[in-house]
Amino acid sequence: FVDLEHYFSDSTVMTNKLFIEDITTDKLSSYQYAFRMDQTVIDDRFSLTTTLEPTDTSKIVLDYGVQVRKSDAIQLQDFWAEPFSRRDISRDEISQNSVFLSGAQFDPSINNNYWGGGFGAGGPGGHAVESELEQHGAFLSALYDMNEVFSIIASARYDTVDIQAKIPEGPTDIEQNMTEDDDSFFNWSINPTIKLGDHASLYAAYQEASTYAPTQGGAVLSTGNFGDSELKEIGIKTSGFDGRFYASAAWYEWEQAAFNDRTNTSDPYESEGIELEATFAVSENVTIIASYGDRETRRTAPLGFRSMPWNLADPTGALNDEIGLALEGGSLLHQFTDAFGGFTPEGGAPSNNPDLIMPGTPETTAKLFISSSFDNGFGISFGGVYSDEFWASMDRFILVPSSVVINSNIWYDAGS
């Protein structure tokens, strides 16, 4: 990277930031998940920063300019889902010494290697894709500070993107093809702050923006790699006791899309939560830290790509090996909404979780920690983290119980 600055005056600065990166990964995994990628990124940002002082007690800072970014990426992956179909452990011939081919390894039985398993895919997928992405942006941000009592930060940015994606040239089982896509995005945000005396500030934030989410190899498939996001937040920050006490409280709500490289779509989510935090230096030797958070995140569209539960593995009742054997069907054991003529009672919205509340992490957590040091160099600390119970999956079959993790430490500081 190279950063260049030129000062026209005390109030105007010109900045150019140039960034170049190239990264290559080649992984041949022992558990049959090979991955290869190569990505090059060139990014140049030109901006001017101007500081104005309309009055003795007010200040305006403007930052404006343009940015160009170009990224080329190629990604090869032997499976876009867990490759159960090549390691069915129920087979008699599978042993601890079995060898599973992956990636560029050649299997004469299928006359092919395992790069880019297409499963009938007709276009670039998150598992095998080569792309060129070019972005052009213009931006403006402004800070207005008045009397050290009120300040506001506002920003706006306009971007255009041009995308070219194709099947990589080389060993894949997908027919060569190319797609082109383009789009434009407008992002903006506003963030006011009001000081309530010497010890408290009230703030708010609102933002509408585009979320950029490439595949894990840095490639993009289409404008579906860009999703809409929105953030709302209000909060208060306080201090006291000669700067020894600090506390904050915030409420927030956001909407965001995350790119799913299995379905090649943007999955939409929304979340709402509160956060409380406090730090208190009781004395030079004793500090207390406490926090509390509560957040609920949900998916706002029906579920798409899913693994089918065991009891629904073969809805035909025919015990078809291609459908009914749970470890046999990398491509056939995925439950889509309205699959099999509508036979998906647990498909797009599980009956135990119709609101599609996201699983996997506790919604409520709390922490309290006390640390104390002594003049002889010794110190102790003690505290705990509480995590509320949470569901382990969307179907809510397994409930992980609540917990309290206790942590205690004793140390000695020799000063060097």
LUMFI-66473 format. One record per residue (C-alpha): x, y, z; residue in three letters. Coordinates in nm, 4 decimals. Example, Ala and Ser with C-alpha at 12.3 -4.5 7.8 and 13.67 -1.06 7.14 Angstrom:
residues 2
       c1       c2       c3 residuo
   1.2300  -0.4500   0.7800     ALA
   1.3670  -0.1060   0.7140     SER
end
This chain:
residues 416
       c1       c2       c3 residuo
   0.0000   0.0000   0.0000     PHE
   0.1040   0.3609  -0.0587     VAL
  -0.0478   0.6661   0.1116     ASP
   0.0331   1.0128  -0.0213     LEU
  -0.0749   1.3397   0.1387     GLU
  -0.0379   1.6949   0.0150     HIS
  -0.1222   1.9945   0.2348     TYR
  -0.2475   2.2861   0.0255     PHE
  -0.3010   2.4795   0.3500     SER
  -0.3814   2.4235   0.7143     ASP
  -0.7434   2.3692   0.6163     SER
  -0.7188   2.1578   0.2990     THR
  -0.5455   1.8215   0.2571     VAL
  -0.5350   1.5992  -0.0507     MET
  -0.4926   1.2237   0.0106     THR
  -0.4392   0.9322  -0.2248     ASN
  -0.4518   0.5763  -0.0895     LYS
  -0.3372   0.2951  -0.3186     LEU
  -0.3779  -0.0667  -0.2098     PHE
  -0.2729  -0.3823  -0.3970     ILE
  -0.3160  -0.7360  -0.2677     GLU
  -0.2755  -1.0842  -0.4096     ASP
  -0.3653  -1.3957  -0.2119     ILE
  -0.3506  -1.7633  -0.3084     THR
  -0.4823  -2.0635  -0.1164     THR
  -0.4459  -2.4313  -0.2071     ASP
  -0.5894  -2.6778   0.0453     LYS
  -0.6271  -3.0528   0.0041     LEU
  -0.8150  -3.1642   0.3135     SER
  -0.7925  -3.5034   0.4748     SER
  -1.1672  -3.5064   0.5375     TYR
  -1.2482  -3.4559   0.1704     GLN
  -1.3010  -3.0831   0.1388     TYR
  -1.0505  -2.9352  -0.1065     ALA
  -1.0336  -2.5654  -0.1854     PHE
  -0.8255  -2.3524  -0.4227     ARG
  -0.8463  -1.9803  -0.4859     MET
  -0.6458  -1.6892  -0.6263     ASP
  -0.7541  -1.3281  -0.5814     GLN
  -0.6006  -0.9952  -0.6848     THR
  -0.7371  -0.6614  -0.5619     VAL
  -0.6357  -0.3103  -0.6722     ILE
  -0.7990  -0.0204  -0.4883     ASP
  -0.7285   0.3529  -0.5292     ASP
  -0.9021   0.6215  -0.3236     ARG
  -0.8595   0.9936  -0.3890     PHE
  -1.0033   1.2464  -0.1439     SER
  -0.9899   1.6064  -0.0264     LEU
  -1.0432   1.7077   0.3360     THR
  -1.1454   2.0657   0.4054     THR
  -1.1875   2.2201   0.7508     THR
  -1.3988   2.5330   0.7939     LEU
  -1.4643   2.7451   1.1029     GLU
  -1.7724   2.9624   1.0391     PRO
  -1.7634   3.0953   1.3965     THR
  -1.5295   3.0817   1.6939     ASP
  -1.7343   2.8001   1.8470     THR
  -1.8264   2.5898   1.5425     SER
  -1.6398   2.3734   1.2949     LYS
  -1.7210   2.1933   0.9696     ILE
  -1.5044   1.9146   0.8274     VAL
  -1.5746   1.7887   0.4737     LEU
  -1.4239   1.4750   0.3199     ASP
  -1.5068   1.4080  -0.0449     TYR
  -1.3610   1.2202  -0.3367     GLY
  -1.3737   0.9161  -0.5636     VAL
  -1.2666   0.5532  -0.5398     GLN
  -1.1987   0.2772  -0.7935     VAL
  -1.1661  -0.0881  -0.6992     ARG
  -1.1013  -0.3880  -0.9239     LYS
  -1.0829  -0.7486  -0.8090     SER
  -1.0194  -1.0660  -1.0075     ASP
  -1.0796  -1.3986  -0.8358     ALA
  -1.0936  -1.7646  -0.9241     ILE
  -1.2275  -2.0314  -0.6906     GLN
  -1.2371  -2.4099  -0.7192     LEU
  -1.4025  -2.6281  -0.4587     GLN
  -1.4713  -2.9972  -0.4718     ASP
  -1.8094  -2.9799  -0.2958     PHE
  -2.0556  -2.7057  -0.2166     TRP
  -2.2121  -2.9242   0.0544     ALA
  -2.0687  -3.1828   0.2908     GLU
  -1.9503  -3.4681   0.0663     PRO
  -2.1353  -3.7536   0.2373     PHE
  -2.1955  -3.9278  -0.0930     SER
  -1.8295  -4.0268  -0.1183     ARG
  -1.7799  -4.1414   0.2404     ARG
  -2.0830  -4.3488   0.3371     ASP
  -1.9517  -4.5018   0.6605     ILE
  -2.2295  -4.7628   0.6588     SER
  -2.0659  -4.9473   0.3694     ARG
  -1.8707  -5.2643   0.4470     ASP
  -1.5735  -5.1604   0.2344     GLU
  -1.5168  -4.8398   0.4358     ILE
  -1.2393  -4.8792   0.6920     SER
  -1.0104  -4.6596   0.8940     GLN
  -0.7565  -4.6906   0.6127     ASN
  -0.9937  -4.5817   0.3378     SER
  -0.8701  -4.3024   0.1086     VAL
  -1.1152  -4.0400  -0.0131     PHE
  -1.0301  -3.8513  -0.3280     LEU
  -1.0878  -3.4754  -0.3324     SER
  -1.0066  -3.1686  -0.5357     GLY
  -0.7574  -3.2225  -0.8147     ALA
  -0.7126  -3.5938  -0.7343     GLN
  -0.8262  -3.8071  -1.0282     PHE
  -1.0816  -4.0867  -0.9942     ASP
  -1.0695  -4.3218  -1.2961     PRO
  -1.4115  -4.4643  -1.2107     SER
  -1.5766  -4.1368  -1.3109     ILE
  -1.3034  -4.0214  -1.5517     ASN
  -1.2793  -3.6869  -1.3768     ASN
  -1.1310  -3.5101  -1.0794     ASN
  -1.3444  -3.3558  -0.8076     TYR
  -1.3087  -2.9835  -0.8774     TRP
  -1.6330  -2.7930  -0.9150     GLY
  -1.8944  -3.0594  -0.8515     GLY
  -2.1800  -2.9121  -1.0487     GLY
  -2.4768  -3.1319  -0.9492     PHE
  -2.6297  -3.0257  -1.2797     GLY
  -2.5604  -2.6572  -1.2210     ALA
  -2.5916  -2.4577  -1.5409     GLY
  -2.3968  -2.1503  -1.4326     GLY
  -2.1214  -2.0385  -1.1988     PRO
  -2.1755  -2.1482  -0.8426     GLY
  -2.0074  -2.0646  -0.5155     GLY
  -1.8038  -2.3822  -0.5612     HIS
  -1.6496  -2.3115  -0.9040     ALA
  -1.6377  -1.9574  -1.0370     VAL
  -1.4026  -1.7036  -1.1929     GLU
  -1.5078  -1.3404  -1.1727     SER
  -1.4041  -0.9837  -1.2464     GLU
  -1.5585  -0.7074  -1.0358     LEU
  -1.5099  -0.3360  -1.1038     GLU
  -1.6475  -0.0725  -0.8650     GLN
  -1.6583   0.3070  -0.9082     HIS
  -1.7660   0.5269  -0.6194     GLY
  -1.8063   0.8939  -0.5259     ALA
  -1.8502   0.9976  -0.1636     PHE
  -1.9041   1.2919   0.0688     LEU
  -1.8988   1.3003   0.4469     SER
  -1.9435   1.6009   0.6717     ALA
  -1.8913   1.6730   1.0403     LEU
  -2.0622   1.9760   1.1956     TYR
  -1.9603   2.0606   1.5527     ASP
  -2.1336   2.3484   1.7329     MET
  -2.0337   2.4884   2.0705     ASN
  -1.9103   2.1453   2.1836     GLU
  -2.2767   2.0774   2.2708     VAL
  -2.4190   1.9475   1.9455     PHE
  -2.2467   1.7641   1.6608     SER
  -2.3660   1.5675   1.3619     ILE
  -2.1906   1.3418   1.1123     ILE
  -2.3585   1.2729   0.7777     ALA
  -2.2335   1.0809   0.4770     SER
  -2.3450   0.9773   0.1303     ALA
  -2.1886   0.7510  -0.1313     ARG
  -2.2868   0.6438  -0.4820     TYR
  -2.1376   0.3282  -0.6361     ASP
  -2.1637   0.1445  -0.9660     THR
  -2.0544  -0.2178  -1.0087     VAL
  -1.9813  -0.4234  -1.3193     ASP
  -1.9537  -0.8008  -1.2834     ILE
  -1.8360  -1.0713  -1.5181     GLN
  -1.8567  -1.4294  -1.3892     ALA
  -1.7850  -1.7562  -1.5656     LYS
  -1.6976  -2.1190  -1.5125     ILE
  -1.3189  -2.1398  -1.4643     PRO
  -1.1194  -2.2744  -1.7531     GLU
  -0.9818  -2.6074  -1.6454     GLY
  -1.0955  -2.9239  -1.4762     PRO
  -1.4600  -2.8876  -1.3723     THR
  -1.7643  -3.0916  -1.4673     ASP
  -1.9713  -2.7822  -1.5537     ILE
  -2.0190  -2.6642  -1.9104     GLU
  -1.8350  -2.3429  -1.9954     GLN
  -2.0516  -2.0307  -1.9827     ASN
  -2.0332  -1.6643  -1.8835     MET
  -2.2732  -1.4141  -1.7252     THR
  -2.2528  -1.0337  -1.6950     GLU
  -2.4310  -0.8120  -1.4461     ASP
  -2.4254  -0.4489  -1.3324     ASP
  -2.5995  -0.2319  -1.0747     ASP
  -2.5694   0.0913  -0.8757     SER
  -2.6085   0.1625  -0.5045     PHE
  -2.6693   0.4708  -0.2901     PHE
  -2.5569   0.4604   0.0723     ASN
  -2.6161   0.7267   0.3359     TRP
  -2.6021   0.7727   0.7115     SER
  -2.6618   1.0350   0.9798     ILE
  -2.5289   1.0398   1.3362     ASN
  -2.6205   1.3276   1.5749     PRO
  -2.4784   1.3682   1.9269     THR
  -2.6010   1.5981   2.2068     ILE
  -2.4001   1.6627   2.5232     LYS
  -2.6185   1.6663   2.8354     LEU
  -2.3879   1.8595   3.0653     GLY
  -2.0317   1.7590   3.1424     ASP
  -2.0962   1.3919   3.2165     HIS
  -2.3462   1.2559   2.9642     ALA
  -2.4030   1.2411   2.5898     SER
  -2.7073   1.1282   2.3949     LEU
  -2.6492   0.9903   2.0444     TYR
  -2.8405   0.8356   1.7567     ALA
  -2.7508   0.6689   1.4276     ALA
  -2.9389   0.5804   1.1120     TYR
  -2.7864   0.4160   0.8069     GLN
  -2.9022   0.2667   0.4781     GLU
  -2.6288   0.0865   0.2892     ALA
  -2.5361  -0.2020   0.0628     SER
  -2.3763  -0.5091   0.2135     THR
  -2.0946  -0.6573   0.0049     TYR
  -2.0515  -1.0317   0.0615     ALA
  -1.8280  -1.2220  -0.1823     PRO
  -1.7764  -1.5987  -0.1742     THR
  -1.5108  -1.7331   0.0587     GLN
  -1.2608  -1.7237  -0.2288     GLY
  -1.3315  -1.3567  -0.3013     GLY
  -1.5266  -1.4201  -0.6212     ALA
  -1.8734  -1.2836  -0.6977     VAL
  -2.1528  -1.4460  -0.8980     LEU
  -2.3881  -1.1549  -0.9649     SER
  -2.5382  -0.8483  -0.8007     THR
  -2.6860  -1.1000  -0.5552     GLY
  -2.3548  -1.0624  -0.3703     ASN
  -2.4737  -0.7133  -0.2762     PHE
  -2.7624  -0.6850  -0.0301     GLY
  -2.9516  -0.4049   0.1428     ASP
  -2.8916  -0.3190   0.5067     SER
  -3.0386  -0.0725   0.7533     GLU
  -2.9301   0.0311   1.1031     LEU
  -3.1133   0.2266   1.3730     LYS
  -2.9524   0.2955   1.7084     GLU
  -2.9972   0.5313   2.0031     ILE
  -2.7952   0.5410   2.3201     GLY
  -2.6508   0.7351   2.6096     ILE
  -2.2970   0.7479   2.7471     LYS
  -2.2090   0.8784   3.0931     THR
  -1.9003   0.9319   3.3060     SER
  -1.8335   1.0426   3.6606     GLY
  -1.6181   1.0239   3.9714     PHE
  -1.3380   1.2220   3.8056     ASP
  -1.3327   0.9897   3.5068     GLY
  -1.3216   0.6686   3.7111     ARG
  -1.6753   0.5631   3.6162     PHE
  -1.8076   0.5012   3.2657     TYR
  -2.1417   0.3574   3.1550     ALA
  -2.3365   0.3249   2.8312     SER
  -2.6784   0.2007   2.7247     ALA
  -2.7992   0.1426   2.3697     ALA
  -3.0966   0.0090   2.1767     TRP
  -3.0504  -0.0969   1.8154     TYR
  -3.2371  -0.2550   1.5280     GLU
  -3.0890  -0.3680   1.1973     TRP
  -3.1784  -0.5410   0.8731     GLU
  -2.9113  -0.7051   0.6631     GLN
  -2.8626  -0.9567   0.3847     ALA
  -2.5932  -1.2258   0.3945     ALA
  -2.4848  -1.4006   0.0775     PHE
  -2.5430  -1.7768   0.0723     ASN
  -2.2915  -1.9452  -0.1575     ASP
  -2.4939  -2.2673  -0.1580     ARG
  -2.8098  -2.1179  -0.3047     THR
  -2.6362  -1.8199  -0.4728     ASN
  -2.8847  -1.5793  -0.3140     THR
  -2.8839  -1.3145  -0.0425     SER
  -3.0550  -1.4365   0.2748     ASP
  -3.2353  -1.1557   0.4648     PRO
  -3.2189  -1.1129   0.8427     TYR
  -3.3350  -0.8624   1.1025     GLU
  -3.2340  -0.8109   1.4635     SER
  -3.3272  -0.6038   1.7680     GLU
  -3.1395  -0.5734   2.0935     GLY
  -3.0133  -0.3711   2.3894     ILE
  -2.6658  -0.3393   2.5378     GLU
  -2.5603  -0.2089   2.8804     LEU
  -2.2011  -0.1666   2.9929     GLU
  -2.0267  -0.0145   3.2954     ALA
  -1.6694   0.0188   3.4205     THR
  -1.5800   0.1560   3.7636     PHE
  -1.2307   0.2116   3.8996     ALA
  -1.3183   0.1936   4.2685     VAL
  -0.9591   0.2819   4.3583     SER
  -0.6160   0.2665   4.2000     GLU
  -0.6105  -0.1064   4.2757     ASN
  -0.9707  -0.2235   4.2240     VAL
  -1.1732  -0.2207   3.8996     THR
  -1.5237  -0.3557   3.8331     ILE
  -1.6532  -0.4364   3.4824     ILE
  -2.0149  -0.5312   3.4107     ALA
  -2.2225  -0.5769   3.0951     SER
  -2.5615  -0.7055   2.9809     TYR
  -2.6901  -0.7777   2.6331     GLY
  -3.0146  -0.9097   2.4886     ASP
  -3.0680  -0.9611   2.1149     ARG
  -3.3088  -1.1532   1.8947     GLU
  -3.2210  -1.2213   1.5310     THR
  -3.4623  -1.3746   1.2831     ARG
  -3.4662  -1.4661   0.9178     ARG
  -3.7268  -1.2707   0.7217     THR
  -3.7703  -1.5129   0.4297     ALA
  -3.8574  -1.8846   0.4244     PRO
  -3.5715  -2.1308   0.4515     LEU
  -3.4424  -2.2679   0.1247     GLY
  -3.1460  -2.5058   0.1079     PHE
  -3.1688  -2.7485   0.4038     ARG
  -3.0777  -3.1023   0.4987     SER
  -3.3826  -3.3254   0.5335     MET
  -3.4570  -3.4826   0.8756     PRO
  -3.4108  -3.8610   0.8948     TRP
  -3.7824  -3.9322   0.9253     ASN
  -3.8513  -3.7384   0.6027     LEU
  -3.5583  -3.8775   0.4067     ALA
  -3.7772  -4.0870   0.1748     ASP
  -4.1303  -3.9425   0.1564     PRO
  -4.2211  -4.1917  -0.1166     THR
  -4.1896  -4.4845   0.1232     GLY
  -4.0061  -4.6790  -0.1467     ALA
  -3.6748  -4.6925   0.0441     LEU
  -3.5043  -4.5586  -0.2639     ASN
  -3.1297  -4.5692  -0.2009     ASP
  -3.0806  -4.2398  -0.3803     GLU
  -3.3249  -4.0656  -0.1460     ILE
  -3.3558  -4.2720   0.1672     GLY
  -2.9944  -4.3403   0.2607     LEU
  -2.8931  -4.0423   0.4685     ALA
  -2.5225  -4.0659   0.3951     LEU
  -2.5615  -4.1331   0.0239     GLU
  -2.7191  -3.8231  -0.1228     GLY
  -2.5094  -3.5084  -0.1335     GLY
  -2.7417  -3.3592  -0.3950     SER
  -3.0716  -3.5372  -0.3280     LEU
  -3.1022  -3.5034   0.0478     LEU
  -3.1659  -3.1297   0.0463     HIS
  -3.5106  -3.0154   0.1416     GLN
  -3.6475  -2.7210  -0.0524     PHE
  -3.9735  -2.5431   0.0177     THR
  -4.2621  -2.7181  -0.1618     ASP
  -4.0415  -3.0067  -0.2731     ALA
  -4.2039  -3.3420  -0.3582     PHE
  -4.5339  -3.1793  -0.4500     GLY
  -4.5617  -2.9852  -0.1259     GLY
  -4.4495  -3.2604   0.1125     PHE
  -4.2346  -3.0372   0.3324     THR
  -4.4090  -2.9804   0.6657     PRO
  -4.0750  -2.8798   0.8166     GLU
  -3.9444  -2.7003   0.5086     GLY
  -3.9564  -2.3228   0.4702     GLY
  -4.0819  -2.2533   0.8250     ALA
  -4.0424  -2.5280   1.0900     PRO
  -4.3556  -2.5735   1.3008     SER
  -4.1523  -2.5381   1.6215     ASN
  -4.0061  -2.2099   1.4999     ASN
  -4.2525  -2.0333   1.2673     PRO
  -4.0883  -1.6917   1.3262     ASP
  -3.7513  -1.8317   1.2103     LEU
  -3.5608  -1.7117   1.5170     ILE
  -3.1928  -1.7781   1.4522     MET
  -3.0406  -2.0565   1.6662     PRO
  -2.6877  -2.1298   1.7803     GLY
  -2.6103  -1.8504   2.0265     THR
  -2.7730  -1.7281   2.3506     PRO
  -2.9958  -1.4260   2.3157     GLU
  -2.9184  -1.2991   2.6671     THR
  -2.5743  -1.2708   2.8263     THR
  -2.4454  -1.0923   3.1377     ALA
  -2.0958  -1.0418   3.2783     LYS
  -1.9492  -0.9209   3.6073     LEU
  -1.5745  -0.9096   3.6705     PHE
  -1.3682  -0.7669   3.9586     ILE
  -0.9933  -0.7150   3.9375     SER
  -0.7660  -0.6092   4.2226     SER
  -0.3901  -0.5549   4.2447     SER
  -0.1694  -0.5115   4.5503     PHE
   0.1366  -0.2979   4.6128     ASP
   0.3598  -0.6059   4.6511     ASN
   0.3061  -0.7055   4.2859     GLY
   0.0363  -0.9667   4.3389     PHE
  -0.3115  -0.9406   4.1939     GLY
  -0.6373  -1.1332   4.1816     ILE
  -0.9487  -1.1250   3.9665     SER
  -1.2809  -1.3034   3.9838     PHE
  -1.5993  -1.3020   3.7815     GLY
  -1.8612  -1.4865   3.5845     GLY
  -2.0431  -1.4874   3.2513     VAL
  -2.4095  -1.5896   3.2356     TYR
  -2.5533  -1.7225   2.9094     SER
  -2.9242  -1.7912   2.8693     ASP
  -3.0516  -2.1179   2.7223     GLU
  -3.0755  -2.1356   2.3425     PHE
  -3.1831  -2.3704   2.0649     TRP
  -2.9186  -2.5537   1.8640     ALA
  -3.1065  -2.5647   1.5315     SER
  -3.3887  -2.4005   1.3389     MET
  -3.6112  -2.7027   1.4069     ASP
  -3.5653  -2.6609   1.7857     ARG
  -3.5009  -3.0258   1.8627     PHE
  -3.2094  -2.9650   2.1030     ILE
  -3.2133  -2.6986   2.3763     LEU
  -2.8730  -2.5978   2.5122     VAL
  -2.9239  -2.5142   2.8815     PRO
  -2.8267  -2.1864   3.0460     SER
  -2.4848  -2.1631   3.2044     SER
  -2.2610  -1.9591   3.4314     VAL
  -1.8877  -1.9755   3.3613     VAL
  -1.6732  -1.8721   3.6583     ILE
  -1.3235  -1.7395   3.5975     ASN
  -1.0661  -1.6605   3.8664     SER
  -0.7021  -1.5635   3.8364     ASN
  -0.4032  -1.4840   4.0548     ILE
  -0.0886  -1.3211   3.9180     TRP
   0.2386  -1.1593   4.0111     TYR
   0.3882  -0.8624   3.8258     ASP
   0.7673  -0.8322   3.8594     ALA
   0.7704  -0.4917   3.6924     GLY
   0.9901  -0.5965   3.3979     SER
end
